[in-house]
């Protein structure tokens, strides 16, 4: 394959994959979005050259992730130019992993010709998604292939059985079958016959989706009020603006409480409280009085600092969420601390926080948060709920565990102001479509700059706000009491594809060292 054709396929692949995700409403594109990748791997197999597959995979992965994640340049620049290196590191690592995936698929198909491409590539692609979500401090499961169908929830209702990973496996398989049908042209009837399995599975997905959307028992849990203060990134942490930021939250909340329907639970976004209660105890007291006066409980994002204790001293800091009951008391409730921290901006990967913060001048280049460990479920007038902060919505296990522990719904608090006017806010919100279907829970999402919204357990968003403007929103949260199979079994598709991939690696090792 010539360099020009390789570049063309990489560019087409980048455009197709990017356009398959929000904000572009193009669900059919998901079924052909990775066909350029299929073509590249297929050609390497024909050429019996798995090293070539690695090189092509590297360039394909680099190009596609560079375009899908372009918004990282805008977002990370808010922190420091140093943090922007995170963008280049991210796409380089993802490019490397994609290259290794291409190499693995090509080598398996070359060494074991009985393993068809329509088996090897979907398994490897899905296993790579699993791996990216389990890489410790650098895990970043943003926009799996299955999430590309978030704008067609009727087709992914079966995620309550197989999860987002199951949808990814299916879409990858569809892409391979479509390529092989289109390339192996003998006559039109043959192509149609080769496409029948894809059409059948789409029909089954559609049929299940229509049936589930008609039969799933949904109930009104209660009214939730959400505040979107739209604090600019540069204003957010300006000490001179802190009191004004807090007053804006109170003002928007009063508007909700004076309106109809009146909220039974109030939600403020991620880091809504612009500092530590340890430094500003008066803020804690003011919020408590405000809540007690209106007799409406509050879940709010904020920062938490806890004493480190001997021998180190100092404080451990967390990106956190605080719950005040209707009496204004929060001391009786556990503080939720974000589990999955954004690499670099919230935590330097693989470097102990204590070491990094001890080096003069380095602490300002990155966050020094500690990850949380507990997943408390809070009781409210609307029902029991858990909370996920920011891009934790991309991690399927976070919401699944809440459902397994008795939650009726969940709350997502986030601050997307650092994304600017890019595609990232829509991409970010799209993860909730999969999380609600997987768990059959509704979600209330409060975002500093939008999108603030409610999503029902069928993955349908409603009562949405506009981006980049102050707003408040009160609406009836809809949820379900059904505990789906996915909650009971967990990410069984992810486990199976990882096992299959390990088996493939074992096969290659055995053949490599066979006498």
QUIJO-V971543 format. One record per residue. N is the residue number from 1. PHI is phi in whole degrees, -180 to 180 (* if undefined). PSI is psi in radians with two decimals (NA if undefined). BURIAL is b if it has 9 or more other C-alpha atoms within 8 Angstrom, else e. Layout:
# QUIJO-V971543
n phi psi burial
N PHI PSI BURIAL
N PHI PSI BURIAL
This chain:
# QUIJO-V971543
n phi psi burial
1 * 2.29 e
2 -71 2.77 e
3 -61 -0.59 e
4 -66 -0.75 e
5 -68 -0.67 e
6 -60 -0.83 b
7 -62 -0.69 e
8 -64 -0.79 e
9 -65 -0.66 b
10 -64 -0.74 b
11 -67 -0.80 b
12 -61 -0.72 b
13 -62 -0.73 b
14 -64 -0.77 b
15 -67 -0.78 b
16 -64 -0.79 b
17 -67 -0.73 b
18 -63 -0.76 b
19 -71 -0.27 b
20 -79 -0.29 b
21 -97 2.80 b
22 -57 2.62 b
23 -90 0.23 e
24 -87 2.06 e
25 -85 1.26 e
26 -129 1.15 b
27 -55 -0.69 b
28 -60 -0.43 e
29 -65 -0.46 b
30 -59 -0.50 b
31 -82 -0.14 b
32 -132 0.13 b
33 -63 -0.56 b
34 -109 0.31 b
35 -60 -0.59 b
36 -59 -0.66 b
37 -65 -0.72 b
38 -61 -0.76 b
39 -62 -0.72 b
40 -65 -0.83 b
41 -64 -0.74 b
42 -60 -0.73 b
43 -67 -0.67 b
44 -64 -0.63 b
45 -68 -0.75 b
46 -61 -0.68 e
47 -79 -0.07 e
48 55 0.73 e
49 -134 1.60 b
50 -76 -0.37 b
51 -67 -0.67 e
52 -62 -0.66 b
53 -60 -0.69 b
54 -64 -0.80 b
55 -62 -0.77 b
56 -67 -0.67 b
57 -65 -0.66 b
58 -60 -0.85 b
59 -69 -0.68 b
60 -63 -0.84 b
61 -63 -0.68 b
62 -64 -0.82 b
63 -67 -0.81 b
64 -67 -0.78 b
65 -71 -0.56 b
66 -61 -0.68 b
67 -81 -0.77 b
68 -61 -0.67 b
69 -105 0.40 e
70 -55 -0.53 b
71 -63 -0.31 b
72 -62 -0.57 b
73 -61 -0.72 b
74 -69 -0.83 b
75 -66 -0.84 b
76 -72 -0.43 b
77 -64 -0.39 b
78 -62 -0.49 e
79 -85 -1.19 b
80 -162 2.76 b
81 -58 -0.53 e
82 -62 -0.70 e
83 -65 -0.49 b
84 -62 -0.39 b
85 -61 -0.39 e
86 -59 -0.57 b
87 -64 -0.88 b
88 -67 -0.64 e
89 -66 -0.70 e
90 -63 -0.89 e
91 -70 -0.50 b
92 -68 -0.78 b
93 -66 -0.77 e
94 -65 -0.62 b
95 -64 -0.74 b
96 -62 -0.79 b
97 -65 -0.65 b
98 -65 -0.71 b
99 -61 -0.75 b
100 -65 -0.63 b
101 -65 -0.78 b
102 -58 -0.81 b
103 -59 -0.79 b
104 -63 -0.82 b
105 -63 -0.81 b
106 -63 -0.74 b
107 -68 -0.70 b
108 -62 -0.78 b
109 -69 -0.50 b
110 -78 -0.78 b
111 -75 -0.55 e
112 -128 1.39 e
113 -58 -0.35 e
114 -72 -0.27 e
115 -85 1.92 b
116 -74 2.74 e
117 -62 -0.59 b
118 -70 -0.15 b
119 -99 -0.87 b
120 -67 -0.81 b
121 -69 -0.82 b
122 -59 -0.68 b
123 -65 -0.81 b
124 -66 -0.71 b
125 -62 -0.78 b
126 -69 -0.67 b
127 -64 -0.64 b
128 -64 -0.72 b
129 -59 -0.75 b
130 -60 -0.80 b
131 -61 -0.77 e
132 -61 -0.50 b
133 -87 0.03 b
134 -132 0.56 e
135 -98 0.65 b
136 60 -2.25 e
137 -67 -0.27 b
138 -112 0.27 e
139 -63 2.40 b
140 -153 1.30 e
141 -83 0.87 b
142 -77 2.14 e
143 57 1.24 b
144 -66 2.85 b
145 -58 -0.63 b
146 -61 -0.53 b
147 -69 -0.28 b
148 -65 -0.30 b
149 -97 0.31 b
150 -62 -0.45 b
151 -88 0.15 b
152 -136 1.14 e
153 -60 -0.42 b
154 -63 -0.47 b
155 -85 -0.21 b
156 -122 0.35 b
157 -62 -0.44 b
158 -74 0.05 b
159 -66 -0.26 b
160 -72 -0.12 b
161 -107 -0.87 b
162 -110 -0.11 b
163 73 3.12 b
164 -62 -0.55 b
165 -66 -0.60 b
166 -65 -0.68 b
167 -66 -0.71 b
168 -59 -0.82 b
169 -59 -0.76 b
170 -64 -0.85 b
171 -63 -0.71 b
172 -63 -0.73 b
173 -61 -0.76 b
174 -59 -0.74 b
175 -61 -0.75 b
176 -66 -0.81 b
177 -62 -0.71 b
178 -64 -0.74 b
179 -63 -0.83 b
180 -66 -0.58 e
181 -70 -0.69 b
182 -73 -0.57 e
183 -81 -0.72 e
184 -85 1.15 e
185 -86 2.07 b
186 -113 -0.86 e
187 -158 2.87 e
188 -58 -0.70 e
189 -65 -0.56 e
190 -67 -0.76 b
191 -61 -0.79 b
192 -61 -0.74 b
193 -63 -0.67 e
194 -68 -0.47 b
195 -87 -0.14 b
196 -57 -0.77 e
197 -58 -0.68 e
198 -65 -0.79 b
199 -64 -0.64 e
200 -65 -0.79 e
201 -67 -0.63 e
202 -64 -0.71 b
203 -63 -0.72 e
204 -65 -0.77 e
205 -62 -0.76 b
206 -66 -0.75 b
207 -63 -0.78 e
208 -63 -0.71 b
209 -63 -0.80 b
210 -62 -0.77 b
211 -63 -0.77 e
212 -68 -0.65 b
213 -71 -0.37 b
214 -89 -0.48 e
215 -109 -0.30 e
216 -63 2.14 e
217 -73 2.03 e
218 -115 2.44 b
219 -128 2.75 e
220 -84 2.05 e
221 -81 -0.60 b
222 150 -3.14 b
223 -96 2.23 b
224 -118 2.32 b
225 -105 2.32 b
226 -125 2.46 b
227 -113 2.34 b
228 -123 1.55 b
229 -73 -0.39 b
230 58 0.86 b
231 -77 2.22 b
232 -64 2.65 e
233 -61 -0.73 b
234 -72 -0.49 e
235 -79 -0.54 e
236 -53 -0.78 b
237 -108 0.35 b
238 -81 2.00 e
239 -55 -0.57 e
240 -70 -0.33 e
241 -102 -0.07 b
242 -59 -0.86 b
243 -63 -0.64 e
244 -65 -0.67 e
245 -63 -0.72 b
246 -68 -0.71 b
247 -64 -0.58 e
248 -65 -0.66 b
249 -64 -0.76 b
250 -63 -0.75 e
251 -63 -0.82 e
252 -65 -0.62 b
253 -69 -0.68 b
254 -62 -0.67 e
255 -61 -0.69 b
256 -66 -0.74 b
257 -72 -0.42 b
258 -86 -0.21 e
259 -95 -2.92 e
260 -139 2.31 e
261 -78 2.64 e
262 -81 2.30 b
263 -65 2.58 b
264 -102 -0.22 b
265 -148 2.36 b
266 -110 2.41 b
267 -129 2.19 b
268 -106 2.69 b
269 -75 -3.12 b
270 -57 2.37 b
271 51 0.60 b
272 -62 -0.68 b
273 -78 2.02 b
274 -83 0.81 b
275 165 -3.00 b
276 -95 2.38 b
277 -61 -0.49 b
278 -60 -0.64 e
279 -88 -0.42 e
280 -132 1.19 b
281 -61 -0.41 e
282 -66 -0.50 e
283 -65 -0.77 e
284 -59 -0.78 b
285 -66 -0.68 e
286 -67 -0.76 e
287 -63 -0.74 b
288 -61 -0.77 b
289 -65 -0.70 b
290 -62 -0.78 b
291 -67 -0.76 b
292 -63 -0.62 b
293 -65 -0.70 e
294 -96 -0.17 e
295 60 0.67 b
296 -128 2.15 b
297 -66 2.75 b
298 -132 2.38 b
299 -114 2.14 b
300 -135 2.51 b
301 -78 2.66 b
302 -173 -3.04 b
303 -111 2.44 b
304 -124 2.40 b
305 -124 2.29 b
306 -125 2.44 e
307 -58 2.40 e
308 -72 -0.65 b
309 85 2.88 e
310 -67 2.69 e
311 -90 -0.02 e
312 -86 -0.66 e
313 72 -2.99 e
314 78 -2.76 e
315 -136 2.60 b
316 -96 2.34 b
317 -117 2.60 b
318 -138 2.55 b
319 -83 2.00 b
320 -131 3.03 b
321 -138 2.37 b
322 -115 2.47 b
323 -115 2.17 b
324 -108 2.24 b
325 -79 -3.11 b
326 -68 -0.20 b
327 -92 -0.05 b
328 88 0.15 b
329 -91 2.25 b
330 -119 -0.14 b
331 -66 -0.45 e
332 -82 -0.09 e
333 -116 2.48 e
334 -66 2.60 e
335 -91 2.18 e
336 -80 2.32 b
337 -116 2.32 b
338 -56 2.25 b
339 -82 -0.82 e
340 -103 1.82 e
341 -91 2.48 b
342 -67 2.16 b
343 -57 2.47 b
344 75 -1.03 b
345 -70 -0.58 b
346 -109 -0.42 b
347 -159 2.34 b
348 -76 2.10 b
349 -58 2.30 e
350 66 0.13 e
351 -110 2.17 e
352 -55 2.31 e
353 -56 -0.71 b
354 -61 -0.71 e
355 -68 -0.79 e
356 -65 -0.74 b
357 -75 -0.30 b
358 -80 -0.29 e
359 -85 2.06 e
360 -56 2.30 e
361 88 -0.34 e
362 -83 -0.50 b
363 -59 -0.53 b
364 -74 -0.20 e
365 -85 -0.23 b
366 -161 2.86 b
367 -72 2.74 b
368 -125 0.64 b
369 -75 2.65 b
370 -98 2.58 b
371 -78 2.53 b
372 -80 2.91 b
373 -123 -0.52 e
374 -94 2.69 e
375 -128 1.30 e
376 -69 2.58 e
377 -109 2.19 b
378 -101 2.52 b
379 -97 2.36 e
380 -143 2.96 b
381 -61 -0.36 e
382 -88 -0.33 b
383 135 -3.09 b
384 -83 2.47 b
385 -150 2.76 b
386 -117 2.97 b
387 -129 2.44 b
388 -122 2.46 b
389 -108 2.23 b
390 54 -2.25 b
391 -79 0.18 b
392 -62 -0.31 b
393 -65 -0.27 b
394 -83 -0.18 b
395 -100 1.96 b
396 -66 -0.50 e
397 -72 -0.41 e
398 -62 -0.89 b
399 -78 -0.57 b
400 -62 -0.70 b
401 -66 -0.65 b
402 -61 -0.79 b
403 -62 -0.76 b
404 -63 -0.47 b
405 -96 0.23 e
406 101 0.14 e
407 -70 2.51 b
408 -91 -0.49 b
409 -158 3.10 b
410 -137 2.82 b
411 -117 2.37 b
412 -118 2.03 b
413 -108 2.35 b
414 -152 2.79 b
415 -127 1.74 b
416 -99 0.26 b
417 -62 -0.54 b
418 -72 -0.20 b
419 -76 -0.35 b
420 65 -2.73 e
421 -94 1.00 e
422 -108 -3.01 e
423 -80 -0.14 b
424 -61 -0.74 e
425 -57 -0.73 b
426 -69 -0.69 b
427 -62 -0.77 b
428 -60 -0.85 b
429 -66 -0.47 b
430 -65 -0.43 b
431 -61 -0.52 b
432 -68 -0.43 b
433 -60 -0.81 b
434 -69 -0.71 b
435 -64 -0.65 b
436 -72 -0.67 b
437 -69 -0.74 b
438 -59 -0.66 b
439 -105 -0.23 b
440 56 0.68 b
441 -114 2.56 b
442 -80 2.84 b
443 -137 2.49 b
444 -109 2.13 b
445 -114 2.05 b
446 -110 2.02 b
447 -118 2.38 b
448 -53 -0.78 b
449 -119 0.20 b
450 95 2.80 b
451 -86 2.07 b
452 -92 2.34 b
453 -165 2.97 b
454 -116 2.48 b
455 -129 2.28 b
456 -86 3.02 b
457 -71 0.03 b
458 -100 0.12 b
459 81 0.28 b
460 -97 2.07 b
461 -81 2.50 b
462 -151 2.92 e
463 54 0.83 e
464 -86 2.60 b
465 -96 2.94 b
466 -87 2.81 e
467 -78 2.62 e
468 59 0.72 e
469 -152 2.52 b
470 -62 2.44 e
471 -160 2.79 b
472 -137 2.60 b
473 -144 2.26 b
474 -124 2.28 b
475 -156 2.86 b
476 -82 2.10 b
477 -80 2.24 b
478 -104 2.36 b
479 -144 -3.06 b
480 -139 2.71 b
481 -100 0.06 b
482 -73 2.27 e
483 -99 1.83 b
484 -74 2.88 b
485 -60 -0.62 e
486 -61 -0.67 b
487 -65 -0.67 b
488 -74 -0.64 e
489 -96 -0.38 e
490 79 -2.80 e
491 -82 1.17 b
492 -69 -0.55 e
493 -66 -0.77 b
494 -59 -0.73 b
495 -65 -0.74 e
496 -66 -0.73 e
497 -70 -0.55 b
498 -67 -0.75 b
499 -61 -0.76 e
500 -63 -0.68 b
501 -66 -0.73 b
502 -62 -0.68 e
503 -63 -0.67 e
504 -65 -0.70 b
505 -63 -0.74 b
506 -62 -0.67 e
507 -62 -0.78 e
508 -66 -0.70 b
509 -64 -0.75 e
510 -62 -0.76 e
511 -69 -0.58 e
512 -66 -0.67 e
513 -106 0.19 e
514 -68 2.49 e
515 -68 NA e
